[in-house]
Amino acid sequence: ARLNRAPYRTKKVRVEGHTDSQPIRRSKSFSDNWHLSGARARSVLKALAAAGISDSRLSFAGYAFHRPMVKGRGKSAMAKNRRVEIVLLD
């Protein structure tokens, strides 16, 4: 994984999950957008760990719909807000 090579190998990695602003309806897996955003981030974190990124460098956060990339409730805006971001920290 590229994150294990210079200049990235000394950086902490935070995986951030996001959702659109639509409330969760009838999901057995997720009670709300907080839960969904955290699960999205956690799944990517697990993939990074499986790829050899040290657990001591990894963390995740779920922001639900509180940090939208795009304002609005149209299909395009909603799709862009359903995302996972990988943030490198010093």
N, CA, C and O atoms as a GROMACS GRO file, in nm:
protein
  360
    1ALA      N    1   0.084  -0.119   0.000
    1ALA     CA    2   0.000   0.000   0.000
    1ALA      C    3   0.088   0.125   0.000
    1ALA      O    4   0.189   0.132   0.070
    2ARG      N    5   0.048   0.220  -0.078
    2ARG     CA    6   0.124   0.344  -0.092
    2ARG      C    7   0.138   0.416   0.042
    2ARG      O    8   0.236   0.489   0.062
    3LEU      N    9   0.043   0.398   0.132
    3LEU     CA   10   0.049   0.466   0.262
    3LEU      C   11   0.163   0.415   0.350
    3LEU      O   12   0.193   0.476   0.453
    4ASN      N   13   0.225   0.305   0.313
    4ASN     CA   14   0.340   0.252   0.388
    4ASN      C   15   0.474   0.298   0.331
    4ASN      O   16   0.579   0.255   0.377
    5ARG      N   17   0.469   0.384   0.230
    5ARG     CA   18   0.593   0.435   0.169
    5ARG      C   19   0.611   0.583   0.202
    5ARG      O   20   0.516   0.653   0.235
    6ALA      N   21   0.737   0.628   0.193
    6ALA     CA   22   0.766   0.770   0.214
    6ALA      C   23   0.690   0.851   0.111
    6ALA      O   24   0.675   0.804  -0.002
    7PRO      N   25   0.643   0.965   0.143
    7PRO     CA   26   0.651   1.036   0.271
    7PRO      C   27   0.531   1.006   0.364
    7PRO      O   28   0.513   1.075   0.464
    8TYR      N   29   0.451   0.907   0.330
    8TYR     CA   30   0.327   0.883   0.404
    8TYR      C   31   0.342   0.790   0.524
    8TYR      O   32   0.256   0.792   0.612
    9ARG      N   33   0.447   0.709   0.530
    9ARG     CA   34   0.454   0.602   0.629
    9ARG      C   35   0.457   0.649   0.774
    9ARG      O   36   0.431   0.569   0.864
   10THR      N   37   0.488   0.775   0.800
   10THR     CA   38   0.489   0.824   0.938
   10THR      C   39   0.359   0.897   0.975
   10THR      O   40   0.344   0.942   1.088
   11LYS      N   41   0.267   0.908   0.882
   11LYS     CA   42   0.144   0.982   0.906
   11LYS      C   43   0.036   0.894   0.967
   11LYS      O   44   0.025   0.776   0.934
   12LYS      N   45  -0.043   0.951   1.054
   12LYS     CA   46  -0.164   0.887   1.105
   12LYS      C   47  -0.268   0.894   0.994
   12LYS      O   48  -0.267   0.986   0.911
   13VAL      N   49  -0.359   0.798   0.992
   13VAL     CA   50  -0.461   0.790   0.888
   13VAL      C   51  -0.598   0.787   0.954
   13VAL      O   52  -0.630   0.696   1.031
   14ARG      N   53  -0.679   0.887   0.925
   14ARG     CA   54  -0.817   0.889   0.976
   14ARG      C   55  -0.912   0.869   0.859
   14ARG      O   56  -0.906   0.940   0.758
   15VAL      N   57  -0.998   0.772   0.872
   15VAL     CA   58  -1.097   0.742   0.770
   15VAL      C   59  -1.229   0.804   0.816
   15VAL      O   60  -1.277   0.774   0.925
   16GLU      N   61  -1.287   0.890   0.733
   16GLU     CA   62  -1.408   0.964   0.770
   16GLU      C   63  -1.525   0.921   0.681
   16GLU      O   64  -1.517   0.927   0.558
   17GLY      N   65  -1.633   0.878   0.745
   17GLY     CA   66  -1.752   0.837   0.672
   17GLY      C   67  -1.857   0.946   0.673
   17GLY      O   68  -1.872   1.018   0.772
   18HIS      N   69  -1.931   0.957   0.563
   18HIS     CA   70  -2.035   1.059   0.546
   18HIS      C   71  -2.158   0.997   0.483
   18HIS      O   72  -2.149   0.895   0.415
   19THR      N   73  -2.273   1.059   0.504
   19THR     CA   74  -2.398   1.016   0.442
   19THR      C   75  -2.466   1.137   0.378
   19THR      O   76  -2.423   1.251   0.397
   20ASP      N   77  -2.571   1.110   0.303
   20ASP     CA   78  -2.656   1.220   0.259
   20ASP      C   79  -2.751   1.256   0.373
   20ASP      O   80  -2.743   1.196   0.480
   21SER      N   81  -2.839   1.351   0.351
   21SER     CA   82  -2.926   1.400   0.459
   21SER      C   83  -3.057   1.324   0.471
   21SER      O   84  -3.139   1.356   0.557
   22GLN      N   85  -3.078   1.223   0.387
   22GLN     CA   86  -3.201   1.144   0.397
   22GLN      C   87  -3.196   1.056   0.521
   22GLN      O   88  -3.096   0.988   0.544
   23PRO      N   89  -3.302   1.056   0.602
   23PRO     CA   90  -3.305   0.966   0.718
   23PRO      C   91  -3.305   0.820   0.674
   23PRO      O   92  -3.357   0.786   0.568
   24ILE      N   93  -3.248   0.735   0.757
   24ILE     CA   94  -3.248   0.591   0.733
   24ILE      C   95  -3.391   0.540   0.755
   24ILE      O   96  -3.456   0.575   0.853
   25ARG      N   97  -3.437   0.458   0.663
   25ARG     CA   98  -3.571   0.400   0.676
   25ARG      C   99  -3.562   0.248   0.670
   25ARG      O  100  -3.500   0.192   0.579
   26ARG      N  101  -3.621   0.184   0.764
   26ARG     CA  102  -3.636   0.038   0.766
   26ARG      C  103  -3.507  -0.038   0.739
   26ARG      O  104  -3.505  -0.130   0.657
   27SER      N  105  -3.402  -0.003   0.805
   27SER     CA  106  -3.276  -0.075   0.790
   27SER      C  107  -3.252  -0.161   0.913
   27SER      O  108  -3.255  -0.111   1.025
   28LYS      N  109  -3.228  -0.288   0.892
   28LYS     CA  110  -3.194  -0.376   1.003
   28LYS      C  111  -3.050  -0.356   1.046
   28LYS      O  112  -3.015  -0.386   1.160
   29SER      N  113  -2.967  -0.305   0.957
   29SER     CA  114  -2.825  -0.291   0.984
   29SER      C  115  -2.788  -0.158   1.049
   29SER      O  116  -2.695  -0.152   1.130
   30PHE      N  117  -2.860  -0.051   1.014
   30PHE     CA  118  -2.822   0.083   1.061
   30PHE      C  119  -2.942   0.155   1.119
   30PHE      O  120  -3.045   0.167   1.054
   31SER      N  121  -2.927   0.202   1.241
   31SER     CA  122  -3.038   0.270   1.307
   31SER      C  123  -3.052   0.416   1.264
   31SER      O  124  -3.161   0.474   1.271
   32ASP      N  125  -2.941   0.476   1.218
   32ASP     CA  126  -2.945   0.616   1.177
   32ASP      C  127  -2.822   0.647   1.092
   32ASP      O  128  -2.737   0.561   1.070
   33ASN      N  129  -2.813   0.770   1.044
   33ASN     CA  130  -2.702   0.812   0.958
   33ASN      C  131  -2.568   0.812   1.031
   33ASN      O  132  -2.464   0.791   0.969
   34TRP      N  133  -2.569   0.835   1.162
   34TRP     CA  134  -2.445   0.827   1.239
   34TRP      C  135  -2.388   0.686   1.229
   34TRP      O  136  -2.269   0.667   1.202
   35HIS      N  137  -2.473   0.588   1.252
   35HIS     CA  138  -2.431   0.449   1.248
   35HIS      C  139  -2.381   0.412   1.108
   35HIS      O  140  -2.277   0.347   1.094
   36LEU      N  141  -2.453   0.452   1.005
   36LEU     CA  142  -2.414   0.422   0.867
   36LEU      C  143  -2.280   0.486   0.832
   36LEU      O  144  -2.195   0.420   0.772
   37SER      N  145  -2.261   0.612   0.867
   37SER     CA  146  -2.135   0.679   0.831
   37SER      C  147  -2.017   0.615   0.903
   37SER      O  148  -1.909   0.601   0.844
   38GLY      N  149  -2.036   0.577   1.028
   38GLY     CA  150  -1.929   0.508   1.101
   38GLY      C  151  -1.897   0.372   1.041
   38GLY      O  152  -1.781   0.334   1.031
   39ALA      N  153  -2.001   0.300   1.000
   39ALA     CA  154  -1.980   0.168   0.939
   39ALA      C  155  -1.907   0.180   0.806
   39ALA      O  156  -1.822   0.098   0.774
   40ARG      N  157  -1.939   0.282   0.729
   40ARG     CA  158  -1.867   0.304   0.602
   40ARG      C  159  -1.718   0.326   0.629
   40ARG      O  160  -1.633   0.266   0.565
   41ALA      N  161  -1.689   0.414   0.723
   41ALA     CA  162  -1.550   0.444   0.755
   41ALA      C  163  -1.479   0.320   0.810
   41ALA      O  164  -1.364   0.294   0.775
   42ARG      N  165  -1.546   0.247   0.896
   42ARG     CA  166  -1.486   0.128   0.956
   42ARG      C  167  -1.453   0.023   0.850
   42ARG      O  168  -1.349  -0.043   0.859
   43SER      N  169  -1.538   0.006   0.752
   43SER     CA  170  -1.510  -0.095   0.649
   43SER      C  171  -1.385  -0.058   0.568
   43SER      O  172  -1.308  -0.147   0.532
   44VAL      N  173  -1.365   0.069   0.541
   44VAL     CA  174  -1.244   0.112   0.470
   44VAL      C  175  -1.123   0.097   0.561
   44VAL      O  176  -1.016   0.055   0.516
   45LEU      N  177  -1.138   0.131   0.689
   45LEU     CA  178  -1.029   0.114   0.785
   45LEU      C  179  -0.984  -0.032   0.790
   45LEU      O  180  -0.864  -0.060   0.790
   46LYS      N  181  -1.079  -0.125   0.793
   46LYS     CA  182  -1.045  -0.267   0.796
   46LYS      C  183  -0.971  -0.308   0.669
   46LYS      O  184  -0.879  -0.390   0.676
   47ALA      N  185  -1.009  -0.254   0.555
   47ALA     CA  186  -0.940  -0.284   0.429
   47ALA      C  187  -0.796  -0.231   0.432
   47ALA      O  188  -0.704  -0.298   0.385
   48LEU      N  189  -0.777  -0.112   0.488
   48LEU     CA  190  -0.642  -0.056   0.500
   48LEU      C  191  -0.557  -0.142   0.593
   48LEU      O  192  -0.440  -0.166   0.565
   49ALA      N  193  -0.615  -0.187   0.704
   49ALA     CA  194  -0.542  -0.273   0.798
   49ALA      C  195  -0.505  -0.405   0.730
   49ALA      O  196  -0.394  -0.455   0.746
   50ALA      N  197  -0.598  -0.461   0.653
   50ALA     CA  198  -0.571  -0.586   0.582
   50ALA      C  199  -0.462  -0.568   0.476
   50ALA      O  200  -0.392  -0.663   0.440
   51ALA      N  201  -0.447  -0.446   0.426
   51ALA     CA  202  -0.345  -0.415   0.325
   51ALA      C  203  -0.209  -0.387   0.389
   51ALA      O  204  -0.112  -0.359   0.319
   52GLY      N  205  -0.202  -0.393   0.523
   52GLY     CA  206  -0.074  -0.379   0.591
   52GLY      C  207  -0.049  -0.247   0.661
   52GLY      O  208   0.061  -0.224   0.711
   53ILE      N  209  -0.148  -0.159   0.666
   53ILE     CA  210  -0.131  -0.034   0.741
   53ILE      C  211  -0.140  -0.068   0.890
   53ILE      O  212  -0.234  -0.135   0.932
   54SER      N  213  -0.045  -0.022   0.968
   54SER     CA  214  -0.040  -0.053   1.111
   54SER      C  215  -0.164   0.000   1.183
   54SER      O  216  -0.206   0.114   1.163
   55ASP      N  217  -0.222  -0.085   1.267
   55ASP     CA  218  -0.339  -0.045   1.346
   55ASP      C  219  -0.313   0.080   1.429
   55ASP      O  220  -0.404   0.159   1.453
   56SER      N  221  -0.190   0.099   1.473
   56SER     CA  222  -0.157   0.214   1.558
   56SER      C  223  -0.167   0.346   1.482
   56SER      O  224  -0.171   0.453   1.544
   57ARG      N  225  -0.171   0.340   1.350
   57ARG     CA  226  -0.183   0.461   1.268
   57ARG      C  227  -0.326   0.492   1.229
   57ARG      O  228  -0.354   0.600   1.178
   58LEU      N  229  -0.418   0.398   1.251
   58LEU     CA  230  -0.553   0.410   1.198
   58LEU      C  231  -0.656   0.455   1.300
   58LEU      O  232  -0.650   0.418   1.417
   59SER      N  233  -0.749   0.537   1.254
   59SER     CA  234  -0.867   0.574   1.332
   59SER      C  235  -0.979   0.603   1.233
   59SER      O  236  -0.955   0.624   1.114
   60PHE      N  237  -1.102   0.603   1.284
   60PHE     CA  238  -1.214   0.638   1.196
   60PHE      C  239  -1.313   0.726   1.268
   60PHE      O  240  -1.319   0.728   1.391
   61ALA      N  241  -1.391   0.798   1.188
   61ALA     CA  242  -1.494   0.888   1.241
   61ALA      C  243  -1.614   0.883   1.148
   61ALA      O  244  -1.599   0.870   1.026
   62GLY      N  245  -1.731   0.895   1.206
   62GLY     CA  246  -1.853   0.905   1.127
   62GLY      C  247  -1.916   1.041   1.150
   62GLY      O  248  -1.939   1.080   1.265
   63TYR      N  249  -1.944   1.113   1.044
   63TYR     CA  250  -1.999   1.247   1.054
   63TYR      C  251  -2.144   1.257   1.009
   63TYR      O  252  -2.202   1.366   1.010
   64ALA      N  253  -2.203   1.144   0.970
   64ALA     CA  254  -2.341   1.143   0.920
   64ALA      C  255  -2.354   1.246   0.809
   64ALA      O  256  -2.274   1.246   0.715
   65PHE      N  257  -2.453   1.334   0.816
   65PHE     CA  258  -2.476   1.433   0.710
   65PHE      C  259  -2.430   1.572   0.751
   65PHE      O  260  -2.465   1.670   0.685
   66HIS      N  261  -2.352   1.582   0.858
   66HIS     CA  262  -2.317   1.713   0.914
   66HIS      C  263  -2.199   1.783   0.848
   66HIS      O  264  -2.169   1.897   0.883
   67ARG      N  265  -2.132   1.719   0.754
   67ARG     CA  266  -2.022   1.782   0.680
   67ARG      C  267  -2.040   1.756   0.530
   67ARG      O  268  -1.960   1.686   0.469
   68PRO      N  269  -2.145   1.813   0.472
   68PRO     CA  270  -2.170   1.786   0.330
   68PRO      C  271  -2.060   1.844   0.241
   68PRO      O  272  -2.006   1.951   0.268
   69MET      N  273  -2.030   1.772   0.135
   69MET     CA  274  -1.937   1.822   0.034
   69MET      C  275  -2.010   1.920  -0.057
   69MET      O  276  -1.953   2.018  -0.104
   70VAL      N  277  -2.138   1.891  -0.081
   70VAL     CA  278  -2.220   1.971  -0.171
   70VAL      C  279  -2.352   2.003  -0.101
   70VAL      O  280  -2.413   1.915  -0.041
   71LYS      N  281  -2.395   2.127  -0.108
   71LYS     CA  282  -2.525   2.166  -0.052
   71LYS      C  283  -2.635   2.126  -0.148
   71LYS      O  284  -2.614   2.122  -0.269
   72GLY      N  285  -2.750   2.097  -0.095
   72GLY     CA  286  -2.865   2.066  -0.179
   72GLY      C  287  -2.919   1.927  -0.155
   72GLY      O  288  -2.856   1.843  -0.092
   73ARG      N  289  -3.040   1.905  -0.209
   73ARG     CA  290  -3.106   1.777  -0.190
   73ARG      C  291  -3.133   1.705  -0.322
   73ARG      O  292  -3.208   1.607  -0.326
   74GLY      N  293  -3.074   1.754  -0.430
   74GLY     CA  294  -3.087   1.687  -0.559
   74GLY      C  295  -3.008   1.556  -0.561
   74GLY      O  296  -2.922   1.533  -0.476
   75LYS      N  297  -3.038   1.470  -0.657
   75LYS     CA  298  -2.972   1.339  -0.664
   75LYS      C  299  -2.821   1.350  -0.673
   75LYS      O  300  -2.749   1.275  -0.608
   76SER      N  301  -2.772   1.443  -0.753
   76SER     CA  302  -2.628   1.459  -0.770
   76SER      C  303  -2.561   1.503  -0.639
   76SER      O  304  -2.458   1.449  -0.601
   77ALA      N  305  -2.620   1.599  -0.572
   77ALA     CA  306  -2.565   1.647  -0.444
   77ALA      C  307  -2.567   1.536  -0.340
   77ALA      O  308  -2.470   1.516  -0.268
   78MET      N  309  -2.679   1.465  -0.333
   78MET     CA  310  -2.691   1.357  -0.234
   78MET      C  311  -2.586   1.249  -0.260
   78MET      O  312  -2.525   1.199  -0.166
   79ALA      N  313  -2.564   1.214  -0.387
   79ALA     CA  314  -2.466   1.111  -0.421
   79ALA      C  315  -2.325   1.153  -0.382
   79ALA      O  316  -2.248   1.071  -0.332
   80LYS      N  317  -2.290   1.279  -0.403
   80LYS     CA  318  -2.157   1.327  -0.368
   80LYS      C  319  -2.135   1.330  -0.218
   80LYS      O  320  -2.021   1.320  -0.172
   81ASN      N  321  -2.241   1.344  -0.141
   81ASN     CA  322  -2.228   1.348   0.004
   81ASN      C  323  -2.218   1.210   0.067
   81ASN      O  324  -2.179   1.199   0.183
   82ARG      N  325  -2.251   1.105  -0.006
   82ARG     CA  326  -2.233   0.967   0.042
   82ARG      C  327  -2.092   0.926   0.004
   82ARG      O  328  -2.065   0.885  -0.109
   83ARG      N  329  -2.001   0.936   0.100
   83ARG     CA  330  -1.861   0.916   0.066
   83ARG      C  331  -1.779   0.875   0.188
   83ARG      O  332  -1.825   0.883   0.302
   84VAL      N  333  -1.657   0.831   0.161
   84VAL     CA  334  -1.557   0.806   0.262
   84VAL      C  335  -1.432   0.884   0.221
   84VAL      O  336  -1.391   0.879   0.106
   85GLU      N  337  -1.374   0.955   0.317
   85GLU     CA  338  -1.251   1.030   0.290
   85GLU      C  339  -1.138   0.972   0.374
   85GLU      O  340  -1.158   0.935   0.490
   86ILE      N  341  -1.020   0.965   0.316
   86ILE     CA  342  -0.901   0.922   0.389
   86ILE      C  343  -0.817   1.046   0.413
   86ILE      O  344  -0.773   1.112   0.319
   87VAL      N  345  -0.794   1.078   0.540
   87VAL     CA  346  -0.724   1.199   0.580
   87VAL      C  347  -0.591   1.161   0.643
   87VAL      O  348  -0.586   1.079   0.734
   88LEU      N  349  -0.483   1.221   0.595
   88LEU     CA  350  -0.350   1.197   0.652
   88LEU      C  351  -0.319   1.308   0.752
   88LEU      O  352  -0.333   1.427   0.721
   89LEU      N  353  -0.277   1.269   0.870
   89LEU     CA  354  -0.251   1.362   0.980
   89LEU      C  355  -0.103   1.360   1.017
   89LEU      O  356  -0.039   1.255   1.012
   90ASP      N  357  -0.048   1.476   1.054
   90ASP     CA  358   0.090   1.481   1.102
   90ASP      C  359   0.098   1.439   1.246
   90ASP      O  360   0.207   1.437   1.303
   0.00000   0.00000   0.00000
